[in-house]
């Protein structure tokens, strides 16, 4: 199983954008009587970062056990699964009080 994380802007690019935003804000506070050339900012395209995550077989098994339904648990208990039998016995004891 692979999970990819994609960031739209890395931290260095964000800091550079903040500086450009500060310049634009300063330009906006100047009086309108002065003539200004329009300023344009371009953002450099950055490669996206990706991360691969590997989940162990033990973690997969634990997730499967945690997310199974009560019907699946009963079927496994009928087939001889000791863990499922203990779980059903515990649930039955809780129902009785």
MMTF fields as JSON, N, C-alpha, C and O atoms, coordinates in Angstrom:
{
  "mmtfVersion": "1.0.0",
  "mmtfProducer": "UNKNOWN",
  "numBonds": 387,
  "numAtoms": 388,
  "numGroups": 97,
  "numChains": 1,
  "numModels": 1,
  "chainsPerModel": [1],
  "groupsPerChain": [97],
  "chainIdList": ["A"],
  "bondAtomList": [4, 2, 8, 6, 12, 10, 16, 14, 20, 18, 24, 22, 28, 26, 32, 30, 36, 34, 40, 38, 44, 42, 48, 46, 52, 50, 56, 54, 60, 58, 64, 62, 68, 66, 72, 70, 76, 74, 80, 78, 84, 82, 88, 86, 92, 90, 96, 94, 100, 98, 104, 102, 108, 106, 112, 110, 116, 114, 120, 118, 124, 122, 128, 126, 132, 130, 136, 134, 140, 138, 144, 142, 148, 146, 152, 150, 156, 154, 160, 158, 164, 162, 168, 166, 172, 170, 176, 174, 180, 178, 184, 182, 188, 186, 192, 190, 196, 194, 200, 198, 204, 202, 208, 206, 212, 210, 216, 214, 220, 218, 224, 222, 228, 226, 232, 230, 236, 234, 240, 238, 244, 242, 248, 246, 252, 250, 256, 254, 260, 258, 264, 262, 268, 266, 272, 270, 276, 274, 280, 278, 284, 282, 288, 286, 292, 290, 296, 294, 300, 298, 304, 302, 308, 306, 312, 310, 316, 314, 320, 318, 324, 322, 328, 326, 332, 330, 336, 334, 340, 338, 344, 342, 348, 346, 352, 350, 356, 354, 360, 358, 364, 362, 368, 366, 372, 370, 376, 374, 380, 378, 384, 382],
  "bondOrderList": [1, 1, 1, 1, 1, 1, 1, 1, 1, 1, 1, 1, 1, 1, 1, 1, 1, 1, 1, 1, 1, 1, 1, 1, 1, 1, 1, 1, 1, 1, 1, 1, 1, 1, 1, 1, 1, 1, 1, 1, 1, 1, 1, 1, 1, 1, 1, 1, 1, 1, 1, 1, 1, 1, 1, 1, 1, 1, 1, 1, 1, 1, 1, 1, 1, 1, 1, 1, 1, 1, 1, 1, 1, 1, 1, 1, 1, 1, 1, 1, 1, 1, 1, 1, 1, 1, 1, 1, 1, 1, 1, 1, 1, 1, 1, 1],
  "groupList": [{"groupName": "UNK", "atomNameList": ["N", "CA", "C", "O"], "elementList": ["N", "C", "C", "O"], "formalChargeList": [0, 0, 0, 0], "bondAtomList": [1, 0, 2, 1, 3, 2], "bondOrderList": [1, 1, 2], "singleLetterCode": "X", "chemCompType": "L-PEPTIDE LINKING"}],
  "groupTypeList": [0, 0, 0, 0, 0, 0, 0, 0, 0, 0, 0, 0, 0, 0, 0, 0, 0, 0, 0, 0, 0, 0, 0, 0, 0, 0, 0, 0, 0, 0, 0, 0, 0, 0, 0, 0, 0, 0, 0, 0, 0, 0, 0, 0, 0, 0, 0, 0, 0, 0, 0, 0, 0, 0, 0, 0, 0, 0, 0, 0, 0, 0, 0, 0, 0, 0, 0, 0, 0, 0, 0, 0, 0, 0, 0, 0, 0, 0, 0, 0, 0, 0, 0, 0, 0, 0, 0, 0, 0, 0, 0, 0, 0, 0, 0, 0, 0],
  "groupIdList": [1, 2, 3, 4, 5, 6, 7, 8, 9, 10, 11, 12, 13, 14, 15, 16, 17, 18, 19, 20, 21, 22, 23, 24, 25, 26, 27, 28, 29, 30, 31, 32, 33, 34, 35, 36, 37, 38, 39, 40, 41, 42, 43, 44, 45, 46, 47, 48, 49, 50, 51, 52, 53, 54, 55, 56, 57, 58, 59, 60, 61, 62, 63, 64, 65, 66, 67, 68, 69, 70, 71, 72, 73, 74, 75, 76, 77, 78, 79, 80, 81, 82, 83, 84, 85, 86, 87, 88, 89, 90, 91, 92, 93, 94, 95, 96, 97],
  "secStructList": [7, 7, 7, 7, 7, 7, 7, 1, 1, 7, 2, 2, 2, 2, 2, 2, 2, 2, 2, 2, 2, 2, 2, 2, 2, 2, 2, 2, 2, 1, 7, 6, 6, 1, 7, 7, 7, 7, 7, 7, 7, 7, 7, 7, 7, 7, 7, 7, 7, 7, 7, 7, 7, 7, 7, 7, 2, 2, 2, 2, 2, 2, 2, 2, 2, 2, 2, 7, 7, 2, 2, 2, 2, 2, 2, 2, 2, 2, 6, 6, 7, 2, 2, 2, 2, 2, 2, 2, 2, 2, 2, 2, 2, 2, 2, 2, 7],
  "xCoordList": [0.854, 0.0, 0.889, 1.802, 0.652, 1.447, 0.554, -0.496, 0.986, 0.275, 1.178, 2.338, 0.672, 1.466, 0.976, -0.222, 1.92, 1.616, 2.135, 3.305, 1.29, 1.674, 1.438, 0.339, 2.46, 2.38, 2.321, 3.076, 1.428, 1.326, 2.47, 2.896, 2.975, 4.091, 4.997, 4.521, 6.3, 7.224, 7.438, 7.069, 8.028, 8.202, 9.038, 8.723, 10.088, 10.929, 10.137, 10.3, 9.285, 8.479, 7.47, 7.185, 6.934, 5.97, 6.618, 5.997, 7.857, 8.551, 8.801, 8.676, 9.153, 9.379, 8.085, 8.089, 6.979, 5.691, 5.286, 4.664, 5.628, 5.297, 6.019, 5.446, 7.281, 8.026, 7.379, 7.279, 6.937, 6.275, 4.945, 4.565, 4.247, 2.982, 3.21, 2.406, 4.305, 4.616, 4.905, 4.508, 5.602, 5.877, 4.582, 4.402, 3.675, 2.401, 1.584, 0.911, 1.631, 0.885, 1.45, 0.698, 2.779, 3.4, 3.027, 2.78, 2.986, 2.619, 1.164, 0.823, 0.317, -1.098, -1.349, -2.363, -0.445, -0.649, -0.159, -0.418, 0.547, 1.011, -0.174, -1.151, -0.104, -1.219, -1.456, -0.54, -2.683, -3.078, -2.571, -2.608, -2.097, -1.658, -0.375, -0.128, 0.437, 1.654, 1.314, 0.438, 1.998, 1.781, 2.743, 3.945, 2.188, 3.013, 2.868, 1.802, 3.941, 3.874, 3.29, 3.636, 2.427, 1.847, 2.931, 3.801, 2.859, 3.84, 3.222, 2.066, 4.015, 3.552, 4.541, 5.749, 4.03, 4.885, 4.641, 3.51, 5.706, 5.581, 6.064, 7.029, 5.38, 5.773, 6.509, 6.038, 7.652, 8.414, 7.723, 7.258, 7.665, 7.048, 8.036, 9.217, 7.546, 8.394, 7.951, 6.761, 8.884, 8.493, 7.728, 8.027, 6.759, 5.958, 6.679, 7.373, 6.504, 7.123, 6.188, 4.967, 6.761, 5.939, 6.622, 7.849, 5.814, 6.297, 5.65, 4.469, 6.398, 5.859, 5.803, 6.777, 4.661, 4.471, 4.185, 3.327, 4.895, 4.687, 4.046, 4.538, 2.947, 2.241, 2.573, 2.469, 2.971, 3.369, 2.162, 1.017, 2.445, 1.373, 0.66, -0.55, 1.398, 0.787, -0.195, -1.271, 0.179, -0.714, -1.954, -3.054, -1.778, -2.935, -3.893, -5.11, -3.334, -4.164, -4.905, -6.08, -4.212, -4.849, -5.975, -7.025, -5.755, -6.794, -7.994, -9.138, -7.746, -8.838, -9.654, -10.882, -8.985, -9.694, -10.516, -11.629, -9.969, -10.65, -11.862, -12.786, -11.878, -12.967, -13.963, -14.87, -13.824, -14.767, -16.112, -16.182, -17.148, -18.505, -18.785, -18.029, -19.872, -20.236, -20.596, -20.388, -21.131, -21.454, -20.174, -20.111, -19.148, -17.869, -17.256, -16.694, -17.366, -16.834, -17.543, -16.89, -18.872, -19.634, -19.243, -19.111, -19.057, -18.649, -17.278, -17.065, -16.352, -15.017, -15.063, -14.342, -15.901, -16.03, -16.579, -16.134, -17.533, -18.086, -17.063, -17.165, -16.077, -15.024, -13.885, -12.95, -13.948, -12.934, -11.93, -10.942, -12.134, -11.218, -11.343, -12.39, -10.259, -10.297, -10.495, -11.221, -9.866, -10.011, -11.457, -11.992, -12.086, -13.478, -14.395, -15.372, -14.083, -14.892, -14.809, -15.821, -13.61, -13.452, -14.213, -14.843, -14.156, -14.859, -16.364, -17.036, -16.903, -18.339, -18.739, -19.797, -17.897, -18.189, -18.192, -19.033, -17.258, -17.183, -18.411, -18.974, -18.835, -20.021, -21.277, -22.154, -21.363, -22.534, -22.571, -23.644, -21.427, -21.366, -21.777, -22.436, -21.403, -21.769, -23.274, -23.872, -23.881, -25.33, -26.107, -27.131, -25.606, -26.315, -26.167, -26.988, -25.178, -25.104, -23.873, -23.67],
  "yCoordList": [-1.173, 0.0, 1.221, 1.316, 2.147, 3.358, 4.572, 4.693, 5.459, 6.706, 7.83, 7.905, 8.688, 9.79, 11.106, 11.389, 11.884, 13.213, 14.234, 14.195, 15.128, 16.138, 17.504, 17.815, 18.295, 19.642, 20.627, 20.511, 21.593, 22.578, 23.581, 24.074, 23.894, 24.823, 24.353, 24.122, 24.204, 23.884, 25.092, 26.211, 24.87, 25.924, 27.082, 28.234, 26.825, 27.899, 28.787, 30.007, 28.18, 28.949, 29.815, 30.937, 29.307, 30.069, 31.314, 32.377, 31.205, 32.368, 33.4, 34.6, 32.946, 33.885, 34.576, 35.77, 33.851, 34.452, 35.5, 36.503, 35.279, 36.248, 37.552, 38.623, 37.485, 38.697, 39.431, 40.658, 38.711, 39.33, 39.944, 41.006, 39.287, 39.821, 41.094, 42.023, 41.148, 42.362, 43.523, 44.655, 43.253, 44.305, 44.804, 46.006, 43.872, 44.267, 45.078, 46.033, 44.716, 45.444, 46.854, 47.812, 46.978, 48.3, 49.154, 50.352, 48.542, 49.286, 49.727, 50.797, 48.946, 49.276, 50.428, 51.116, 50.649, 51.713, 53.063, 54.081, 53.098, 54.372, 55.136, 54.523, 56.46, 57.239, 56.95, 56.574, 57.128, 56.819, 57.849, 57.596, 59.009, 60.046, 59.663, 60.163, 58.799, 58.363, 57.306, 56.468, 57.349, 56.369, 55.21, 55.405, 54.0, 52.821, 51.867, 51.745, 51.208, 50.132, 48.905, 48.634, 48.176, 46.998, 45.965, 45.686, 45.415, 44.412, 43.03, 42.787, 42.162, 40.782, 39.873, 40.105, 38.854, 37.875, 36.527, 36.17, 35.802, 34.456, 33.463, 33.702, 32.362, 31.309, 30.237, 29.776, 29.852, 28.793, 27.458, 27.2, 26.633, 25.324, 24.449, 24.391, 23.779, 22.938, 21.492, 21.223, 20.571, 19.16, 18.756, 19.223, 17.9, 17.48, 16.373, 15.544, 16.377, 15.378, 14.176, 14.33, 12.995, 11.811, 10.924, 10.87, 10.239, 9.371, 8.006, 7.916, 6.958, 5.608, 5.054, 5.134, 4.495, 3.933, 2.451, 2.061, 1.624, 0.186, -0.256, 0.059, -0.987, -1.477, -2.954, -3.732, -3.34, -4.723, -5.651, -5.217, -6.934, -7.936, -8.002, -8.223, -7.813, -7.828, -6.666, -6.824, -5.515, -4.358, -4.573, -4.182, -5.199, -5.51, -6.469, -6.296, -7.483, -8.463, -7.801, -8.083, -6.923, -6.234, -5.332, -5.238, -4.675, -3.816, -4.653, -4.255, -5.8, -6.672, -7.173, -7.226, -7.537, -8.004, -6.883, -7.113, -5.682, -4.557, -4.089, -3.518, -4.318, -3.794, -4.852, -4.548, -6.089, -7.119, -6.976, -6.465, -7.422, -7.309, -8.456, -9.426, -8.337, -9.4, -10.693, -11.783, -10.581, -11.776, -12.51, -13.737, -11.759, -12.382, -13.051, -14.142, -12.395, -12.961, -14.269, -15.244, -14.308, -15.527, -16.643, -17.796, -16.322, -17.325, -17.889, -19.098, -17.028, -17.498, -18.345, -19.337, -17.966, -18.757, -20.144, -21.129, -20.237, -21.535, -22.406, -23.633, -21.783, -22.543, -22.924, -23.609, -22.494, -22.893, -21.82, -22.124, -20.602, -19.508, -19.2, -18.745, -19.453, -19.288, -17.813, -17.515, -16.911, -15.494, -15.058, -14.319, -15.487, -15.141, -15.763, -15.142, -16.992, -17.646, -16.885, -16.703, -16.44, -15.654, -14.338, -13.912, -13.698, -12.433, -12.622, -11.824, -13.666, -13.934, -14.256, -13.829, -15.008, -15.325, -14.055, -13.896, -13.166, -11.906, -11.047, -10.452, -10.979, -10.192, -10.783, -10.046, -12.104, -12.763, -12.478, -12.23, -12.51, -12.22, -10.776, -10.5, -9.867, -8.464, -8.259, -7.408, -9.034, -8.929, -9.413, -8.838, -10.477, -11.057, -10.208, -10.317, -9.397, -8.483, -8.566, -7.844],
  "zCoordList": [0.0, 0.0, 0.0, 0.821, -0.888, -0.993, -0.808, -1.439, 0.06, 0.31, -0.163, 0.243, -1.0, -1.521, -0.92, -0.881, -0.463, 0.072, -0.922, -1.302, -1.335, -2.307, -1.697, -1.236, -1.7, -1.147, -2.297, -3.263, -2.195, -3.27, -3.223, -4.267, -2.035, -1.917, -0.793, 0.318, -1.053, 0.035, 0.932, 0.575, 2.086, 3.081, 2.549, 2.846, 1.777, 1.248, 0.3, 0.303, -0.506, -1.449, -0.705, -1.126, 0.387, 1.171, 1.749, 1.769, 2.22, 2.768, 1.684, 1.929, 0.484, -0.622, -1.001, -1.302, -0.993, -1.322, -0.292, -0.642, 0.954, 1.991, 1.732, 1.931, 1.288, 0.958, -0.199, -0.168, -1.219, -2.362, -1.938, -2.429, -1.041, -0.55, 0.246, 0.172, 1.014, 1.77, 0.827, 1.102, -0.297, -1.265, -1.889, -2.083, -2.206, -2.786, -1.794, -2.183, -0.531, 0.492, 0.65, 0.828, 0.585, 0.701, -0.499, -0.361, -1.675, -2.881, -2.805, -3.309, -2.203, -2.114, -1.146, -1.262, -0.195, 0.781, 0.285, 0.928, -0.852, -1.39, -1.967, -2.397, -1.981, -2.509, -3.983, -4.714, -4.397, -5.767, -6.757, -7.961, -6.298, -7.219, -7.951, -9.049, -7.376, -8.028, -9.071, -8.855, -10.175, -11.229, -11.006, -10.829, -11.019, -10.791, -11.956, -12.56, -12.253, -13.24, -12.534, -11.384, -13.196, -12.542, -12.23, -13.055, -11.043, -10.646, -10.819, -10.472, -11.352, -11.504, -10.814, -10.853, -10.194, -9.536, -10.19, -10.519, -10.366, -10.931, -9.901, -9.176, -9.855, -8.928, -9.71, -10.75, -9.207, -9.852, -9.579, -8.469, -10.589, -10.381, -9.631, -9.973, -8.618, -7.798, -7.953, -8.115, -7.905, -7.992, -6.735, -5.636, -6.907, -5.758, -4.997, -5.585, -3.709, -2.847, -2.715, -2.691, -2.63, -2.42, -1.39, -1.307, -0.62, 0.43, 0.268, -0.065, 0.498, 0.432, 1.852, 2.601, 2.209, 3.533, 3.38, 2.588, 4.128, 4.078, 5.388, 6.471, 5.276, 6.456, 6.627, 5.678, 7.835, 8.088, 8.056, 8.183, 7.885, 7.871, 9.216, 9.266, 10.304, 11.634, 11.785, 12.362, 11.267, 11.338, 10.483, 10.871, 9.309, 8.46, 9.164, 9.104, 9.833, 10.538, 11.705, 11.94, 12.43, 13.554, 13.06, 13.696, 11.934, 11.365, 10.929, 11.15, 10.316, 9.87, 11.06, 10.991, 12.138, 13.333, 13.965, 14.439, 13.97, 14.611, 13.826, 14.406, 12.521, 11.694, 11.254, 10.479, 11.725, 11.283, 11.998, 13.116, 11.354, 11.896, 12.857, 12.918, 13.603, 14.546, 13.808, 14.34, 12.595, 11.8, 11.424, 11.507, 11.01, 10.683, 11.906, 11.807, 13.063, 14.293, 14.625, 15.0, 14.495, 14.772, 13.796, 14.207, 12.519, 11.543, 11.882, 11.796, 12.266, 12.638, 13.897, 14.002, 14.855, 16.081, 15.766, 16.356, 14.851, 14.467, 13.754, 13.784, 13.113, 12.426, 13.366, 12.952, 14.616, 15.587, 15.954, 16.623, 15.555, 15.883, 17.377, 17.838, 18.134, 19.599, 19.986, 20.934, 19.272, 19.595, 19.395, 20.222, 18.341, 18.081, 19.131, 19.551, 19.556, 20.595, 21.915, 22.592, 22.282, 23.515, 23.422, 24.39, 22.266, 22.09, 22.207, 22.86, 21.585, 21.692, 23.129, 23.589, 23.842, 25.238, 26.09, 26.975, 25.819, 26.563, 26.285, 27.204, 25.003, 24.648, 25.284, 25.736, 25.316, 25.912, 27.425, 27.975, 28.091, 29.537, 29.808, 30.81, 28.941, 29.12, 28.932, 29.59, 28.037, 27.821, 29.044, 29.41, 29.668, 30.805, 32.063, 32.973, 32.129, 33.247, 33.951, 34.927]
}
